[in-house]
């Protein structure tokens, strides 16, 4: 009797394994059908139903259950759209389609990928809004949507990604303001939203972000003052890029608490006031850009304390003295 139950259990497990791996195969074949240009014939020659999907180019599987866990098709020159069937790859933790020419909107069925940790659609031609359902992918660590044609605003829901480390949205057509919810993510290391059409002020940062190292807001239309206590919460910031905006006011004193800062770029704004002597506290600073503003007064001698400094651009201001 025990042998009968054991055989039945093995049969059920085997059937389930076959059906689920068949689901993965169908999803990948749907993607193959949606690729209208494959310059290296990767899919034509390699993605064959006569072999296991785990042996297909760019596909990685779990060793035990043979379910697809990663799909990396970076830099293959594909042209096409994403089928909704990709949402059936329920064990997928990595999806990289970087450096191709995929276009169209992201199908909502991708919100089913609840195991996804790494998502890169960078350098493609995707369009439409950045979908709010991305905020439901709570395992997501890295989100790369840079160099596409996304428009509208940054969804508030991205602030609900508790494990997000990198948010890269640069070179799109994103407008609206930067949601303050982004700065509620304690794991955030980099935020890159340069070369968009963002408006409004830099949001207030209300909590210590110990992991945040890079903020890049260059080439937007941000206005208002840099929040005066913004840098009370960023002790490990290494790179701050705010150039080519419409920011006004003075450099906040809290900035000089960022002792790890290596790159500071404030050029081409409407900033004013003097350069504080506390600039000498930024002992790790390597590049310092403040050109094309309305700064005045003397350049403090304390800048001589910056022994790692190799670029200092302060042109087109109102500095005086020696």
Residue pairs with C-beta under 8 A, 6 or more apart in sequence:
17 65
17 66
20 65
20 67
21 52
21 53
21 66
21 67
23 88
23 90
24 53
24 67
24 68
24 88
24 89
24 91
25 49
25 53
26 85
26 88
27 68
27 83
27 85
27 86
27 87
27 88
27 89
28 47
28 53
28 56
28 59
28 68
28 71
28 89
29 47
29 49
30 83
30 85
30 86
31 80
31 82
31 83
31 85
31 86
32 43
32 47
33 83
34 80
34 81
34 82
34 83
35 43
35 78
35 79
35 80
36 79
36 80
37 77
37 78
37 79
37 80
37 101
38 44
38 76
38 77
38 78
39 76
39 77
40 76
40 77
42 57
42 58
42 73
42 76
43 57
46 56
46 57
47 53
47 56
47 57
48 56
52 66
53 59
53 61
53 68
54 60
54 61
54 66
54 68
58 71
58 72
58 73
59 68
59 70
59 71
60 68
60 69
60 70
60 71
60 72
60 94
61 67
61 68
61 69
62 69
62 91
65 91
67 90
67 91
68 89
68 91
68 92
69 91
69 92
69 93
69 94
69 115
70 92
70 93
70 94
70 95
71 89
71 92
71 94
71 95
71 96
71 97
72 94
72 96
73 96
73 97
73 100
74 96
74 97
74 98
74 99
74 100
74 120
75 98
75 99
75 100
76 100
77 100
77 101
78 97
78 100
78 101
78 102
79 100
79 101
79 102
79 103
80 101
80 102
80 103
81 102
81 103
81 104
82 97
82 102
82 104
82 106
82 107
82 110
83 107
84 107
84 108
84 109
85 109
86 95
86 107
86 109
86 110
86 113
87 107
87 109
87 110
87 111
87 112
87 113
88 109
88 112
89 113
90 112
90 113
90 114
90 115
91 115
92 113
92 115
92 116
93 115
93 116
93 117
93 118
93 139
94 116
94 117
94 118
94 119
95 113
95 116
95 118
95 119
95 120
96 118
96 119
96 120
97 120
97 121
97 124
98 120
98 121
98 122
98 123
98 124
98 144
99 122
99 123
99 124
100 123
100 124
101 124
101 125
102 121
102 124
102 125
102 126
103 124
103 125
103 126
103 127
104 126
104 127
104 128
105 126
105 127
105 128
105 131
106 121
106 126
106 128
106 131
108 131
108 133
110 133
111 131
111 133
111 134
111 136
111 137
113 137
114 136
114 137
114 138
114 139
115 139
116 137
116 139
116 140
117 139
117 140
117 141
117 142
117 163
118 140
118 141
118 142
119 137
119 140
119 142
119 143
119 144
120 142
120 144
121 144
121 145
121 148
122 144
122 145
122 146
122 147
122 148
122 168
123 146
123 147
123 148
124 147
124 148
125 148
125 149
126 145
126 148
126 149
126 150
127 148
127 149
127 150
127 151
128 150
128 151
128 152
129 150
129 151
129 152
129 153
129 155
130 145
130 150
130 152
130 153
130 154
130 155
130 158
130 169
130 174
131 155
132 155
132 156
132 157
133 157
134 140
134 143
134 155
134 157
134 158
134 161
135 155
135 156
135 157
135 158
135 159
135 160
135 161
136 157
136 160
137 161
138 160
138 161
138 162
138 163
139 163
140 161
140 163
140 164
141 163
141 164
141 165
141 166
141 187
142 164
142 165
142 166
142 168
143 158
143 161
143 164
143 166
143 167
143 168
144 166
144 168
145 168
145 169
145 172
146 168
146 169
146 170
146 171
146 172
146 192
147 170
147 171
147 172
148 171
148 172
149 172
149 173
150 169
150 172
150 173
150 174
151 172
151 173
151 174
151 175
152 174
152 175
152 176
153 174
153 175
153 176
153 177
153 179
154 169
154 174
154 176
154 178
154 179
154 182
154 193
154 198
155 179
156 179
156 181
158 164
158 167
158 179
158 181
158 182
159 179
159 180
159 181
159 182
159 183
159 184
159 185
160 181
161 185
162 185
162 186
162 187
163 187
164 185
164 187
164 188
165 187
165 188
165 189
165 190
165 211
166 189
166 190
166 192
167 182
167 188
167 190
167 191
167 192
167 193
168 190
168 192
169 192
169 193
169 196
170 192
170 193
170 194
170 195
170 196
170 216
171 194
171 195
171 196
172 195
172 196
173 196
173 197
174 193
174 196
174 197
174 198
175 196
175 197
175 198
175 199
176 198
176 199
176 200
177 198
177 199
177 200
177 201
177 203
178 193
178 198
178 200
178 202
178 203
178 217
178 222
179 203
180 203
180 204
180 206
182 188
182 191
182 203
183 203
183 204
183 205
183 206
183 207
183 209
184 206
184 207
185 209
186 207
186 209
186 210
186 211
187 211
188 209
188 211
188 212
189 211
189 212
189 213
189 214
190 212
190 213
190 214
190 216
191 212
191 214
191 215
191 216
192 214
192 216
193 216
193 217
193 220
194 216
194 217
194 218
194 219
194 220
194 241
195 218
195 219
195 220
196 219
196 220
197 220
197 221
198 217
198 220
198 221
198 222
199 220
199 221
199 222
199 223
200 222
200 223
200 224
201 222
201 223
201 224
201 225
201 227
202 217
202 222
202 224
202 226
202 227
202 230
202 242
202 247
203 227
204 227
204 230
205 227
205 230
205 233
205 234
206 233
207 233
208 233
208 235
209 233
209 234
210 235
210 236
211 236
212 234
212 236
212 237
213 236
213 237
213 238
213 239
213 260
214 237
214 238
214 239
215 234
215 237
215 239
215 240
215 241
215 242
216 239
216 241
217 241
217 242
217 245
218 241
218 242
218 243
218 244
218 245
218 265
219 243
219 244
219 245
220 244
220 245
221 245
221 246
222 242
222 245
222 246
222 247
223 245
223 246
223 247
223 248
224 247
224 248
224 249
225 247
225 248
225 249
225 250
225 252
226 242
226 247
226 249
226 251
226 252
226 255
227 252
228 252
228 253
228 254
229 252
229 254
230 252
230 254
230 255
231 237
231 252
231 254
231 255
231 256
231 257
231 258
232 254
232 257
234 258
235 257
235 258
235 259
235 260
236 260
237 258
237 260
237 261
238 260
238 261
238 262
238 263
238 284
239 261
239 262
239 263
240 255
240 258
240 261
240 263
240 264
240 265
241 263
241 265
242 265
242 266
242 269
243 265
243 266
243 267
243 268
243 269
243 289
244 267
244 268
244 269
245 268
245 269
246 269
246 270
247 266
247 269
247 270
247 271
248 269
248 270
248 271
248 272
249 271
249 272
249 273
250 271
250 272
250 273
251 266
251 271
251 273
251 275
251 276
253 276
253 278
255 261
255 264
256 276
256 278
256 279
256 281
256 282
257 281
258 282
259 281
259 282
259 283
259 284
260 284
261 282
261 284
261 285
262 284
262 285
262 286
262 287
262 308
263 285
263 286
263 287
264 282
264 285
264 287
264 288
264 289
265 287
265 289
266 289
266 290
266 293
267 289
267 290
267 291
267 292
267 293
267 313
268 291
268 292
268 293
269 292
269 293
270 293
270 294
271 290
271 293
271 294
271 295
272 293
272 294
272 295
272 296
273 295
273 296
273 297
274 295
274 296
274 297
274 298
275 290
275 295
275 297
275 299
275 300
275 303
275 314
275 319
276 300
277 300
277 302
278 302
279 300
279 302
279 303
279 306
280 300
280 302
280 303
280 304
280 305
280 306
282 306
283 305
283 306
283 307
283 308
284 308
285 306
285 308
285 309
286 308
286 309
286 310
286 311
287 309
287 310
287 311
288 306
288 309
288 311
288 312
288 313
288 314
289 311
289 313
290 313
290 314
290 317
291 313
291 314
291 315
291 316
291 317
292 315
292 316
292 317
293 316
293 317
294 317
294 318
295 314
295 317
295 318
295 319
296 317
296 318
296 319
296 320
297 319
297 320
297 321
298 319
298 320
298 321
298 322
299 314
299 319
299 321
303 309
303 312
